[in-house]
Amino acid sequence: MSSTPSQEIWPNFLVIGAPKSGTTSLYHYLAQHPDIFLSPVRKEGRFFSGIGEGQVYWPAYYHYDTAPTVADYQTLFETWSGQPRIGDVSPDYYAYAPISAPRALKHCGPDTKIIALLRHPVERTYSHYLQNVRRDAEFATFRSALADEPRRKSAHWGFQWLYADTSCYAERIAIWKQHFPDMMILLQDELDADTPGIVAKVQDYLGLDRIAPETRQRYNTGGIPLSRLPILEGVLDARAKEPFEDIYAEFIAPRDATNSDAPTADGVYPPLVEGETTVPPMERDIRDALTARFAPEIDRLEDILDRSLKVWR
C-alpha cells in the first residue's frame, strides 16, 4: 500500500535527539530494516518543533530545510509503501521540547514510540561547537561562543548556536516523558560500546523482528579541517558580535540568498571539506567550568530516569 495525496501519513516513532549524540548513525542503521520507513528526502522532518514558522532566528545564507506546514511535512512520506513503522529522526524535537512534545502527541497519538539518545553533556557541547565551525556556521572561539550564549538565547537564535544550553537535558526529557511515559532513553556511550546490541533493543522497542544491519560505519563524526584552526585561535573573536551574515558573506559566500554553493544543514551529510581534520583538545578551565555547570543537571536527569549516570562523572 502506498500513500495518496488525500491520505495524511504521520510517524509512529520519533528519534528526538539530542544533537551530536549519534542520531545520524542510528538513522542509517534503522533505515536498513525492511519494516521501517524513514524519509529518503532528508533525515530530519523538523515539523513538530515549529522552527520553520519564523519564531526562531536562523542566520540567512545558512540553509536549513524545514517543514512549516502539514502539507510540507507530508511530502516527506510520499514514497511510503506500507512499512509498519514510520519514523522521523529530528534532534530539534528534543531542543524545542515544550513545543514538539505536545504537537507530536496531537498529530501522532499517545502510542507513538519516542527514542532519545543522550551524550555526556560536556563532550556534546564541544562537539556541537566544532560541528558549526566545520560547517562554516561559527566564527568565534569556543570560549567566546559560550560567553555569547545568553545574548544569542535572548535573541531567539536557533538551537544550533546554543551549545551549552542544548546540553541541559533534564527539563526537556521531563517534558517528553510527561507526554510519552514509555519513551526509550539511550546513551551514546551504550551505542558506541555495543552498536548491534543497542540497535536490536531499538528494534524490540518498535515491535519489529530483529535484523542485523551493517553498523561498522559511523556518521557525522567530529573534527574540523586544519584550515579552520585559526577560528579556534581567535582570529575573528573581535568581530564575534557582528551580524553572522556579514562575516559569512565576507569569508564564505557572496551576499546572495540563492547561492547554491552555501553549505547545507540537511542533517544527514554535513558539507564535505577537503583536507586533514583534527579534534583540538578543549581548554582545561572551560572543561572544568562546564563539568561544574552540568553536575546538577546530571543529578536531575538521574532522578527523572531513575538510573545511574556514573559513566558521565
C-alpha positions in Angstrom: 0.0 0.0 0.0 1.3 3.5 -0.8 0.1 6.9 0.3 -2.2 9.1 -1.7 -2.4 12.9 -1.9 -5.5 12.8 0.3 -4.1 10.4 2.9 -2.1 12.0 5.7 0.8 9.9 6.9 2.2 10.5 10.4 5.2 8.9 12.1 4.6 6.3 14.7 8.1 6.7 16.1 10.4 9.6 16.6 14.1 9.8 17.4 14.2 13.2 19.1 17.9 13.8 19.7 20.0 15.1 21.3 22.1 16.7 18.6 25.6 15.3 18.3 24.7 12.1 20.2 24.6 9.5 17.5 21.2 10.1 15.9 22.6 10.2 12.3 24.2 6.9 12.8 21.0 5.4 14.3 19.1 6.8 11.3 21.2 4.9 8.9 21.1 1.7 11.0 17.3 1.8 11.3 16.8 2.6 7.6 18.2 -0.8 6.7 15.2 -2.6 8.3 12.6 -3.6 5.7 9.7 -2.8 8.1 10.9 0.8 8.8 10.2 3.8 6.6 12.5 6.8 7.1 12.1 9.6 4.5 14.7 9.4 1.8 14.3 13.2 1.3 16.2 14.0 4.4 16.8 12.5 7.9 15.1 15.3 9.8 11.4 16.2 9.3 11.6 19.3 11.5 7.8 19.8 11.7 6.9 19.4 15.3 9.4 21.9 16.7 7.9 24.7 14.7 11.3 26.1 13.7 10.1 26.6 10.1 7.4 29.0 11.3 9.6 32.0 11.8 9.8 32.3 15.6 13.5 31.2 15.7 16.3 33.3 14.3 18.3 31.4 11.7 21.1 33.3 10.0 20.5 34.0 6.3 22.7 32.1 3.9 22.8 29.0 6.1 20.4 26.6 4.5 18.1 24.7 6.9 15.2 22.9 5.3 12.1 22.8 7.4 8.5 21.7 7.1 6.5 24.6 8.3 3.1 23.2 7.2 1.3 19.9 7.3 1.5 19.8 3.5 5.2 20.4 3.5 5.7 17.6 6.1 3.5 15.2 4.2 5.8 15.4 1.1 8.5 13.6 3.2 6.3 10.5 3.3 5.1 10.4 -0.3 7.1 7.2 -1.1 5.9 5.3 1.9 4.9 1.8 0.7 3.2 0.3 3.7 6.1 -0.3 6.2 4.5 -0.7 9.7 7.0 1.6 11.3 7.3 5.2 10.0 9.9 7.4 11.6 11.3 10.8 11.8 14.8 11.5 13.3 15.0 15.2 14.2 17.2 16.4 17.1 15.4 19.8 17.1 12.4 17.9 18.6 14.5 17.4 21.8 15.8 21.0 21.7 12.3 22.5 21.5 10.6 20.0 23.8 7.9 22.4 25.1 6.6 22.8 21.5 7.5 19.5 20.0 6.1 17.1 22.6 2.5 18.3 22.6 2.5 18.7 18.9 3.8 15.2 18.4 1.1 13.9 20.8 -1.6 15.8 18.9 -0.6 14.6 15.4 0.9 11.2 16.1 -1.0 10.0 19.1 -0.1 8.6 22.5 1.1 5.3 21.2 4.0 6.9 19.3 7.4 5.5 20.3 9.9 8.1 21.4 13.6 7.4 21.4 16.2 9.8 22.8 20.0 9.4 22.5 22.0 11.4 25.1 25.7 12.1 25.3 28.0 13.3 28.1 26.9 17.0 28.2 30.4 18.4 28.2 31.5 16.4 25.3 28.3 17.1 23.4 28.6 20.8 23.9 32.1 20.9 22.4 31.3 18.5 19.6 28.3 20.8 18.7 30.6 23.8 18.6 33.2 22.0 16.4 30.4 20.9 14.0 29.4 24.5 13.5 33.0 25.5 12.9 33.3 22.7 10.3 30.1 23.9 8.6 31.2 27.5 8.4 28.4 28.4 10.9 30.6 29.6 13.8 33.4 32.2 13.7 34.1 32.7 17.4 36.3 30.7 19.8 34.6 28.2 22.0 35.1 30.4 25.0 33.6 33.5 23.3 30.7 31.5 21.9 29.8 30.2 25.3 30.0 33.7 26.8 27.8 35.0 24.0 25.1 32.3 24.6 22.9 34.4 26.8 22.7 37.1 24.2 22.0 34.6 21.4 19.3 32.9 23.5 17.6 36.2 24.3 17.6 37.0 20.6 16.0 33.6 19.8 18.9 32.1 17.9 18.3 28.6 16.7 19.5 25.7 19.0 22.4 25.1 16.6 24.1 28.1 18.1 23.3 27.4 21.8 25.9 24.8 22.6 25.8 24.6 26.4 22.1 25.3 26.7 21.3 22.4 24.4 23.1 20.1 26.7 20.7 20.8 29.6 18.8 17.6 29.3 16.7 17.3 32.4 13.8 19.7 31.7 13.5 18.7 28.1 13.4 15.0 28.8 11.0 15.5 31.6 8.6 17.3 29.2 8.8 14.4 26.7 8.3 11.8 29.4 5.2 13.7 30.6 3.7 13.3 27.2 5.1 9.9 26.4 5.9 8.0 29.6 7.1 4.9 27.8 9.9 6.7 25.8 13.2 4.9 25.4 16.3 6.7 26.7 19.7 5.6 25.4 23.3 6.9 25.9 25.7 7.4 23.1 28.2 5.5 25.3 25.9 2.4 25.0 25.6 2.8 21.3 29.3 3.1 20.8 30.1 0.2 23.2 27.6 -2.3 21.6 26.1 -0.9 18.4 24.5 -4.2 17.3 23.0 -4.8 20.7 21.5 -1.3 21.0 20.1 -1.4 17.5 18.5 -4.8 18.4 17.0 -3.2 21.6 15.5 -0.4 19.5 14.0 -2.9 17.1 12.5 -4.7 20.1 11.1 -1.4 21.4 9.5 -0.8 18.0 7.9 -4.3 18.0 9.9 -5.5 15.0 11.7 -8.6 14.1 15.4 -8.3 14.8 17.7 -7.9 11.8 21.4 -7.3 11.9 22.2 -4.1 9.9 25.6 -3.0 8.8 26.8 -0.9 11.8 30.5 -0.6 11.3 30.3 2.9 9.8 29.9 6.0 12.0 28.2 9.0 10.5 28.5 12.8 11.1 31.6 12.3 13.2 33.6 15.1 14.8 36.6 17.1 13.9 37.4 20.2 11.9 39.7 20.8 8.9 43.1 22.2 9.7 42.1 25.3 7.7 39.6 26.2 10.4 42.0 26.2 13.3 42.5 30.0 13.2 38.9 30.3 14.3 39.6 28.3 17.4 42.7 30.5 18.0 40.6 33.7 18.0 41.3 35.2 14.6 37.8 36.6 14.4 36.9 37.0 18.0 37.0 40.7 17.9 34.1 40.5 15.4 32.1 37.9 17.3 29.1 40.3 17.8 28.9 41.5 14.2 25.9 40.1 12.3 26.6 36.5 11.3 25.5 37.3 7.7 28.3 40.0 7.4 31.1 37.7 8.4 29.6 34.8 6.4 29.3 36.9 3.3 32.9 38.2 3.6 34.6 34.9 4.2 32.4 32.1 2.8 29.9 33.1 0.2 28.6 36.1 -1.7 25.6 38.0 -0.3 23.2 36.1 -2.4 20.5 34.0 -0.7 20.1 31.9 -3.9 23.8 31.0 -3.8 23.8 27.2 -4.3 27.4 26.9 -3.0 26.3 27.8 0.5 26.7 24.9 3.0 23.6 22.8 3.9 22.4 21.6 7.2 20.4 18.8 5.9 21.1 16.7 8.9 22.3 13.6 7.0 25.6 14.5 5.4 27.3 17.7 6.5 29.2 19.6 3.8 32.5 17.9 2.9 35.6 19.9 3.5 38.7 18.8 1.8 41.9 18.2 3.8 43.1 16.7 7.0 40.9 17.0 10.1 41.6 17.3 13.8 39.8 17.4 17.1 41.6 20.0 19.1 41.5 19.5 22.9 39.2 21.5 25.0 40.9 24.0 27.3 41.1 22.7 30.8 39.4 25.6 32.6 36.5 25.5 30.1 36.1 21.8 30.7 36.2 22.3 34.5 33.6 25.1 34.3 31.2 23.0 32.1 31.7 20.0 34.3 30.6 22.1 37.4 27.7 23.6 35.4 26.3 20.3 34.3 26.8 18.3 37.6 23.3 19.4 38.9 21.8 18.6 35.5 23.2 15.1 35.7 21.7 14.7 39.2 18.3 15.8 38.0 18.4 13.6 35.0 19.3 10.6 37.2 16.1 11.3 39.2 14.0 11.6 36.1 15.3 8.4 34.5 15.7 6.5 37.8 19.1 5.2 36.7 22.7 5.9 37.4 24.7 8.1 35.1 28.1 7.5 36.8 29.6 6.8 33.3 29.4 10.6 32.9 31.0 11.5 36.2 
